[in-house]
């Protein structure tokens, strides 16, 4: 099953609080997200890591978000 924006927000917040040195990191993150298993949050993290690597290698374009600007100029860049 997919992830909602709220689940992603809680996931990111939990990652910021529970760093890689936390021996129970994935359980804490899963608890913070709610409704996801430790395995699901680990897999979600690995997928996001791969996405970042691919973006850094210019293999996929940066996501375009509504309301963003480039060099101070407003652009219509709603993600499709």
Phi, psi and omega in degrees: 000148182286179181248136176278166176301319181296317177297318177297321179296314179295323177300310181296318178298316181294322177298323180292327182277319185252092184284179184296343179275352179284117182295340179248026186309308187291327176292319178297317180295314179300318178297319181292322180290315182078129177081002178238144178278167175303317180298320179295318180289325176296316180295319178299317179297315181297320178296317179295322177299316179297320178299316179299316179299315180294322177296315180297331179270007182059030178274338174220147181287155174299144176295147181252127183246143178300137177087005180277164178224157176237125181051041177079000181257124180296135179233151174272103187225043179299131179293132182249000000 
